[in-house]
């Protein structure tokens, strides 16, 4: 059984940093592209960042560039999202996900439809 379990969310103030983790079991991340998405009530789940596990190539949404860093620990089958300079608009539930196939370009990892597995999410709240 595949499980993706996020952790590290919580309450922060604007300008703070936070690191999210996603631990995988039942699958080997090296076979997948993996990413982070976020969602606020009433809005669609939006792409944040992704990484191809084997090559380590990364891809970011414009809102994340320069502030967020996606990384992975191959040995621990764990994905991370380091978030800095947090803003109130970063408030959302953050989900990690894994995609077995995402097309010819890493930009495919920004598309929810490619993802096969999702975690349950972790809440990030940023106060002003």
C-alpha positions in Angstrom: 0.0 0.0 0.0 1.4 3.3 -1.0 1.5 6.1 1.5 2.7 9.6 1.4 2.8 11.4 4.7 3.4 15.1 5.0 4.6 16.8 8.1 6.1 20.1 9.2 3.2 22.4 8.7 2.0 24.8 11.4 1.5 28.4 12.3 4.2 31.0 11.2 4.5 34.7 10.9 5.2 36.5 7.7 8.9 36.4 6.9 9.5 33.1 8.7 10.8 29.9 7.3 9.3 26.4 7.4 10.3 23.0 6.1 7.8 20.5 5.0 8.6 16.8 4.7 6.9 14.0 2.8 7.8 10.4 3.7 6.9 7.7 1.2 6.2 4.0 1.8 5.1 1.4 -0.6 6.8 2.9 -3.5 10.3 3.9 -4.4 10.6 7.6 -5.2 13.5 7.0 -7.6 10.9 5.6 -10.1 8.8 8.8 -9.9 8.6 12.5 -10.4 7.5 14.1 -7.1 6.0 17.4 -6.3 4.3 19.7 -3.9 0.9 21.3 -4.4 -1.2 23.5 -2.2 -4.9 24.3 -1.9 -7.0 26.9 -0.1 -10.8 26.4 0.4 -12.8 27.3 -2.7 -9.8 27.2 -5.0 -8.2 24.6 -7.2 -5.1 22.7 -6.0 -2.1 24.6 -7.4 1.3 23.5 -8.3 4.2 24.7 -6.1 7.4 22.7 -7.0 8.6 19.4 -8.3 11.7 17.3 -8.7 12.7 14.4 -10.9 14.0 11.9 -8.4 16.9 10.4 -10.3 18.3 13.4 -12.0 17.3 16.0 -9.4 16.0 18.4 -11.9 13.6 20.9 -10.3 10.7 22.9 -11.5 8.9 25.7 -9.7 5.8 27.8 -9.9 6.5 31.5 -10.3 5.1 32.0 -6.8 7.7 29.7 -5.3 10.8 30.8 -7.3 13.5 32.4 -5.1 11.7 31.5 -1.8 11.0 27.8 -1.9 13.5 24.9 -2.4 12.5 21.4 -3.2 14.9 18.6 -2.3 14.9 14.9 -1.6 16.7 12.4 0.5 17.1 9.3 -1.6 18.2 7.1 1.2 15.2 7.9 3.3 12.7 8.1 0.4 11.7 11.5 1.7 10.8 14.8 -0.1 11.3 18.2 1.4 10.0 21.7 0.8 12.0 24.5 2.4 9.9 27.6 2.5 11.5 31.0 3.3 10.2 34.6 3.4 6.7 33.2 4.0 3.7 35.4 3.1 0.1 35.3 4.3 -0.9 34.2 0.8 1.2 31.0 1.3 -1.4 29.9 3.7 -2.8 26.6 2.4 -2.9 22.9 2.8 0.3 21.5 1.2 0.2 18.1 -0.4 3.0 16.0 -1.8 2.4 13.7 -4.7 4.2 11.2 -7.0 3.9 10.8 -10.7 5.1 7.6 -12.5 4.8 9.3 -15.9 4.8 13.1 -16.6 5.5 13.4 -20.3 8.6 14.5 -22.1 9.2 17.7 -20.2 9.6 18.3 -16.5 6.9 21.0 -16.8 4.5 18.0 -17.0 5.0 17.7 -13.2 3.0 20.9 -12.8 -0.1 19.1 -14.0 -2.2 17.4 -11.4 -3.5 14.8 -13.9 -0.1 13.1 -14.1 0.0 12.3 -10.4 -0.8 8.8 -9.2 -0.5 9.2 -5.5 -1.2 12.0 -3.0 -0.7 12.6 0.6 -3.3 13.8 3.1 -1.8 17.3 3.3 -0.4 19.4 6.1 -1.7 22.8 7.0 0.5 25.9 6.7 -0.8 29.1 8.2 1.1 32.4 7.8 -0.1 35.4 9.8 0.8 38.9 8.9 
